[in-house]
Amino acid sequence: MREDAKRRSAEREKLGVLIPGLGSVTTTLLAGVFAARKGLARPVGSLTQLGRMPGPAAGRRQSPLIKDALDLVPLDDLVFGAWDIVPDAADAAAEKAGVLRPEHIAAVREELAAIAPIPGVFDPKFVRNLEPRRIKKGRTKMDLADQVKEDIAAFRTRHHLSRLVMCWAGSTEAHRTAGRVHAGLKAFESGLKRNDPRISPSQIYAYAALDMGLPHINGSPHLTADCAALAELAAERNLPVCGKDFKTGQTLLKTALAPALRDRRLGVSGWFSMNILGNRDGEVLRDRGSLRSKEESKLGVLGSILDAEEDPGLYGGLDHQVKIHYYPPRGDDKESWDAVDFFGWMDYPMQLKINLLLRDSILAAPIMLDLILFSERAHRAGWSGSQDWLSFYFKCPMTPNGGRPENDLFAQKALLDAALLGLSKK
Ligand SMILES: NC(=O)c1ccc[n+]([C@@H]2O[C@H](COP(=O)([O-])OP(=O)(O)OC[C@H]3O[C@@H](n4cnc5c(N)ncnc54)[C@H](O)[C@@H]3O)[C@@H](O)[C@H]2O)c1
């Protein structure tokens, strides 16, 4: 960083970003942010860094950059901290993740090495295929939540922060639906005190974050803050929350293609989606419970776009299947295939095949960055509760009052654009 930029940055208030899970996505985000600060890499894929404001001049140079129009926190002013259940600092974790080339890690090794994870809250009932090496101990789940709050307070003091955001990027937890313990804040807090088995580690972090006044983002498919108890806490503290499950590759394309077929009034009888991935996320998904969280999240997207009730003749017989396989040779380079069976004029059948060769975390990192910066901005504007304008970024968007989520990418982009214009006036 040049001297004048360093001085300006020192004078501005920083944003603390606290992340449970220092794995592939997080280390890829960190390395990219540090490299961008040094002018060594471009933040490609990030709307907050490269996007322009909607409106009459949208897409043209006259339209201001979103980051300027909304006065978003600059990359220089982010301070990161993380929890994990293995003690590797971010440089070693990035090497193990195998996403980035050695020269890209070497260029920011010092910055990465400075981020050592705090011991995490862990419960093997929620994530089975991982061997924890350093975790918190507590008599009750409330004790664990108190320890997370102490971590947040210590981080806040150490870095002189007044604003912080939490983003979950830990492993996918086993599928659970909300139970009685999630129905209200009182029930939830009493569940924490008596170790209710239905409260997951990600919910302990989320509870601690919200209680300490941090907006919360969930990058994974499991429940976390998408329940009445934590919605109540977010409302009490006037905090924005959003989730679930970063919409990166296959689902991103699915939610762009399905509206195109629907808007041309073409029928769809089948959509078969197949994935292979070999990273640790894939290994965790070998467990039936975690796999179910991911499959449900991927499966939910078509129903609201290709609506069988509204258009039974076109979508009533739609057979949507999603398969995910752990295949170690691929590492983080995921491959997916989609076989779409659709039909047109006089019911003649046709097929569409899509083969994606992706880098999972390279697609997820800019989404995580955008969500962090937009959540902080929403908080500054006084927006609270589920931020459905951020559904653009999620496979399974949270909605205010648990309403039906919008999955159509273009409708999601319209919601986002309207919110950006709204935020620019705040
Ligand atoms: N990679 C992507 O493109 C992508 C896309 C959408 C969603 N996601 C979701 O994001 C999450 C992270 O993905 P990833 O590829 O970085 O996974 P990863 O396995 O590389 O990293 C997860 C990290 O979380 C840690 N962890 C597990 N439980 C923890 C706990 N209770 N507390 C603290 N740390 C804990 C693990 O030790 C690991 O370091 C997953 O749920 C994944 O499904 C990823």
The ligand as a Gaussian input file, in Angstrom:
#p B3LYP/6-31G(d) Opt

LIG

0 1
 N      -17.015000     -23.606000      -2.531000
 C      -18.155000     -23.122000      -3.024000
 O      -18.232000     -22.708000      -4.164000
 C      -19.380000     -23.068000      -2.196000
 C      -20.550000     -22.698000      -2.808000
 C      -21.705000     -22.620000      -2.056000
 C      -21.658000     -22.906000      -0.716000
 N      -20.503000     -23.299000      -0.156000
 C      -20.550000     -23.661000       1.243000
 O      -19.603000     -22.927000       1.987000
 C      -19.141000     -23.741000       3.062000
 C      -17.624000     -23.730000       3.058000
 O      -17.144000     -24.326000       1.869000
 P      -15.592000     -24.631000       1.676000
 O      -15.455000     -25.140000       0.294000
 O      -14.780000     -23.487000       2.136000
 O      -15.411000     -25.842000       2.703000
 P      -14.070000     -26.319000       3.434000
 O      -14.307000     -27.709000       3.894000
 O      -12.874000     -26.057000       2.605000
 O      -13.976000     -25.342000       4.692000
 C      -14.833000     -25.434000       5.779000
 C      -14.024000     -25.118000       7.019000
 O      -14.918000     -25.055000       8.120000
 C      -14.305000     -25.661000       9.222000
 N      -15.346000     -26.003000      10.174000
 C      -16.232000     -27.029000      10.152000
 N      -17.073000     -26.942000      11.198000
 C      -16.712000     -25.850000      11.896000
 C      -17.204000     -25.226000      13.068000
 N      -18.245000     -25.752000      13.723000
 N      -16.615000     -24.092000      13.499000
 C      -15.556000     -23.547000      12.827000
 N      -15.044000     -24.108000      11.707000
 C      -15.625000     -25.226000      11.256000
 C      -13.546000     -26.848000       8.630000
 O      -12.523000     -27.312000       9.486000
 C      -12.991000     -26.192000       7.355000
 O      -11.738000     -25.584000       7.576000
 C      -19.747000     -25.135000       2.843000
 O      -20.904000     -25.309000       3.612000
 C      -20.142000     -25.100000       1.408000
 O      -21.204000     -25.968000       1.108000
 C      -19.363000     -23.381000      -0.849000

